Amino acid sequence: MSDIEPATASNRRKIILLSTAAAVALGAITVVFILPAETGIDPTGLGKASGLTEMANPQAKEALDRGQKRTGVLTSSDAPPAALAGPRDHWTYTLPPYGEIELKYTLDKGAAIGFAWRADGPLNYDMHAHPFDGGEALTESYAIAKGSSQNGRYVAAFSGIHGWHWQNRTLSPVTLTLDTSGQIKGSMVMDGRQPQPRSLTPAPVSSAKP
């Protein structure tokens, strides 16, 4: 009886160690491979190096290729541009850790807007648009990058939906503020569910932005 008990205890320890090792291995696989491939979340940086992050949104490169063929659509600037004639809009949103949000404007072909957005932390962003005729299958991207601000002038290449997709890939909330002016006909936000129409909100008097 005394010989069996130590063997049983040893087996239990082996089972616990094997279970712990399996859990650690699964966690590592999830962080290094599954998250970058399926969600674009890449905490180790290996997903970008291996190209796994592109698997999370394989259409992004195609959309950027289409957008880069355009000229005169996006003109970037170091500082917020002067306000353009037309409605003004001021919008603030706090993205939770690993959260995302989209804001879109309805613009006619040739409509111009001036814009400036800034955030108190780094955000992945995609400035893109798609036409009413053809929908998201014809999406064009004009800027896909990571940063905490973007300023410029934008001229719609077609009548449709135009705006940004922001992603917070950090463990802290990030607050984003956008100011826009110009020939805006409407706006909506999308947080992973159905698009929600929103009213344009003029900037506070103390905030002299586009």
Backbone torsions as a table, in degrees:
resi	resn	phi	psi	omega
1	MET	NA	-39.2	-179.0
2	SER	-67.8	-27.5	179.2
3	ASP	-75.3	-27.6	-176.5
4	ILE	-77.8	-39.2	-174.3
5	GLU	-61.4	-47.6	177.5
6	PRO	-61.2	-37.6	179.2
7	ALA	-63.7	-41.4	178.8
8	THR	-63.7	-43.8	178.9
9	ALA	-62.7	-39.8	179.2
10	SER	-64.0	-40.4	178.4
11	ASN	-63.3	-40.1	179.5
12	ARG	-63.2	-41.6	178.4
13	ARG	-62.5	-40.7	178.7
14	LYS	-62.9	-41.5	179.6
15	ILE	-63.0	-43.2	179.8
16	ILE	-63.4	-44.1	179.8
17	LEU	-63.7	-42.3	179.3
18	LEU	-65.6	-40.9	179.2
19	SER	-64.1	-42.6	179.0
20	THR	-64.2	-43.3	179.4
21	ALA	-63.0	-39.7	179.5
22	ALA	-64.9	-40.7	179.9
23	ALA	-65.4	-41.8	178.2
24	VAL	-63.7	-42.5	179.9
25	ALA	-63.8	-41.8	179.3
26	LEU	-64.4	-40.7	178.2
27	GLY	-62.5	-42.0	179.4
28	ALA	-64.4	-42.3	178.4
29	ILE	-61.9	-41.3	179.7
30	THR	-62.2	-47.1	-177.2
31	VAL	-68.2	-43.3	-172.8
32	VAL	-81.7	-35.6	-172.1
33	PHE	-116.5	-52.5	-171.1
34	ILE	-69.0	-48.0	-178.9
35	LEU	-59.6	-48.9	178.2
36	PRO	-61.3	-39.1	-175.3
37	ALA	-73.3	-38.8	-172.7
38	GLU	-97.7	-26.6	-175.8
39	THR	-124.7	-14.7	-175.4
40	GLY	85.8	-5.7	177.2
41	ILE	-73.6	124.8	-171.7
42	ASP	-137.0	69.7	-174.9
43	PRO	-64.4	-25.5	-177.7
44	THR	-92.6	-16.7	-176.0
45	GLY	84.3	-9.1	-179.2
46	LEU	-72.1	-26.9	179.1
47	GLY	-64.2	-42.2	178.0
48	LYS	-66.5	-42.5	-178.2
49	ALA	-63.4	-34.0	-177.1
50	SER	-93.6	-7.2	-178.4
51	GLY	85.9	5.9	-178.3
52	LEU	-66.8	-31.9	-177.5
53	THR	-65.1	-27.6	177.7
54	GLU	-66.0	-23.6	179.3
55	MET	-68.9	-24.2	-179.5
56	ALA	-69.7	-27.8	178.8
57	ASN	-147.8	73.6	-175.8
58	PRO	-63.9	-17.8	-179.6
59	GLN	-79.9	-14.0	-175.1
60	ALA	-60.6	-44.7	-179.1
61	LYS	-64.9	-39.3	178.4
62	GLU	-63.5	-42.3	179.8
63	ALA	-64.9	-40.1	179.4
64	LEU	-67.8	-38.5	176.7
65	ASP	-59.8	-41.5	178.8
66	ARG	-65.9	-43.3	-177.7
67	GLY	-66.5	-35.5	-178.1
68	GLN	-71.5	-11.9	176.1
69	LYS	-79.7	-14.5	179.5
70	ARG	-81.6	151.9	172.1
71	THR	-126.3	147.5	176.4
72	GLY	76.3	13.0	179.7
73	VAL	-88.0	-56.7	-177.7
74	LEU	-115.4	123.2	174.7
75	THR	-118.7	108.0	-176.7
76	SER	-81.4	156.1	178.0
77	SER	-144.1	158.0	-179.2
78	ASP	-75.7	-27.8	-177.7
79	ALA	-124.0	159.6	176.9
80	PRO	-56.2	134.6	-179.3
81	PRO	-74.0	165.3	175.3
82	ALA	-64.6	148.7	-179.0
83	ALA	-63.2	140.6	176.7
84	LEU	-96.6	158.4	177.7
85	ALA	-65.0	137.8	179.2
86	GLY	126.1	-175.0	-179.8
87	PRO	-60.1	152.7	173.9
88	ARG	-115.7	152.1	-179.1
89	ASP	-140.1	137.7	178.0
90	HIS	-131.0	125.7	-173.5
91	TRP	-141.7	135.1	178.1
92	THR	-129.2	139.4	-179.2
93	TYR	-150.3	140.1	176.7
94	THR	-105.4	118.1	178.3
95	LEU	-86.8	127.2	176.0
96	PRO	-71.3	169.0	176.3
97	PRO	-52.9	130.3	-178.7
98	TYR	58.3	27.6	176.9
99	GLY	-94.6	168.4	178.8
100	GLU	-147.2	158.3	-179.2
101	ILE	-155.7	149.6	174.1
102	GLU	-124.7	139.4	170.1
103	LEU	-126.1	131.1	-176.4
104	LYS	-128.9	148.4	173.5
105	TYR	-115.7	146.5	172.0
106	THR	-90.1	120.5	-177.8
107	LEU	-132.1	144.7	172.3
108	ASP	-83.1	159.6	177.0
109	LYS	-56.3	130.6	179.7
110	GLY	87.4	-7.5	179.8
111	ALA	-69.0	137.6	-178.5
112	ALA	-111.4	141.9	173.2
113	ILE	-134.3	148.3	169.7
114	GLY	-105.6	142.3	-174.9
115	PHE	-145.3	156.6	173.9
116	ALA	-153.8	121.2	172.8
117	TRP	-126.0	149.7	178.6
118	ARG	-145.2	156.2	-178.0
119	ALA	-139.8	157.1	179.7
120	ASP	-92.6	21.2	176.0
121	GLY	-167.7	168.4	-178.7
122	PRO	-71.9	141.3	177.8
123	LEU	-133.3	143.1	166.7
124	ASN	-82.4	131.7	-178.9
125	TYR	-137.3	152.6	178.9
126	ASP	-135.4	109.1	175.6
127	MET	-90.7	117.1	-171.9
128	HIS	-149.9	176.6	-178.6
129	ALA	-157.6	158.0	170.9
130	HIS	-143.8	147.7	-176.1
131	PRO	-79.2	157.3	173.4
132	PHE	-61.9	-40.8	-179.1
133	ASP	-89.9	99.1	-178.5
134	GLY	121.9	-29.2	173.8
135	GLY	67.2	-157.5	-172.9
136	GLU	-65.2	-20.0	177.6
137	ALA	-62.6	-21.5	-179.9
138	LEU	-108.1	25.5	179.7
139	THR	-58.2	138.0	174.2
140	GLU	-121.3	133.1	176.1
141	SER	-106.8	140.5	-177.6
142	TYR	-115.2	-15.8	176.5
143	ALA	-158.1	118.6	174.1
144	ILE	-125.0	112.6	-173.8
145	ALA	-159.2	-176.0	175.3
146	LYS	-126.1	132.4	-179.4
147	GLY	-177.6	-175.3	-179.9
148	SER	-118.9	7.4	177.3
149	SER	-165.3	159.8	174.2
150	GLN	-158.1	133.7	178.5
151	ASN	-130.3	150.7	175.0
152	GLY	165.1	-172.0	177.0
153	ARG	-122.0	137.1	-175.2
154	TYR	-129.0	134.5	178.1
155	VAL	-122.1	121.5	-175.9
156	ALA	-64.6	126.7	178.5
157	ALA	-78.3	-16.0	-179.5
158	PHE	-160.0	163.5	175.8
159	SER	-75.0	127.9	-177.7
160	GLY	170.0	-149.3	-176.0
161	ILE	-109.3	127.9	-172.2
162	HIS	-135.4	135.7	177.9
163	GLY	168.4	-146.2	-170.6
164	TRP	-131.6	152.7	168.3
165	HIS	-122.4	120.1	179.8
166	TRP	-112.1	143.4	176.5
167	GLN	-131.1	132.2	174.7
168	ASN	-99.0	108.6	-179.1
169	ARG	-103.0	35.3	177.9
170	THR	-121.2	173.2	179.7
171	LEU	-91.6	7.1	179.9
172	SER	-122.0	149.4	175.2
173	PRO	-62.5	147.6	177.3
174	VAL	-129.6	126.1	180.0
175	THR	-96.2	130.1	-175.4
176	LEU	-115.9	137.5	176.2
177	THR	-129.8	130.1	-179.0
178	LEU	-123.0	132.6	172.6
179	ASP	-123.3	131.9	-175.3
180	THR	-139.4	149.6	173.5
181	SER	-145.7	154.9	177.9
182	GLY	136.3	-154.0	-172.1
183	GLN	-88.7	65.2	-176.6
184	ILE	-92.4	131.4	-179.9
185	LYS	-103.4	-18.6	-179.0
186	GLY	-179.2	173.7	-177.9
187	SER	-152.2	157.1	177.0
188	MET	-152.0	159.1	173.2
189	VAL	-123.4	150.9	178.4
190	MET	-136.4	122.5	-178.8
191	ASP	-116.9	32.3	-178.4
192	GLY	99.8	-9.2	176.8
193	ARG	-112.6	-148.2	-179.5
194	GLN	-73.7	147.8	176.3
195	PRO	-58.2	138.7	179.7
196	GLN	-116.3	114.6	177.1
197	PRO	-60.8	146.2	177.5
198	ARG	-138.6	152.3	177.6
199	SER	-85.2	145.3	175.1
200	LEU	-66.7	139.3	-177.2
201	THR	-120.2	113.0	179.0
202	PRO	-60.6	148.5	-179.7
203	ALA	-68.9	149.5	174.4
204	PRO	-58.1	153.7	-177.9
205	VAL	-57.1	-34.2	-176.8
206	SER	-77.5	-7.0	-177.0
207	SER	-111.4	90.5	-177.5
208	ALA	-87.6	84.4	-177.6
209	LYS	-122.4	178.0	-179.5
210	PRO	-56.6	NA	NA
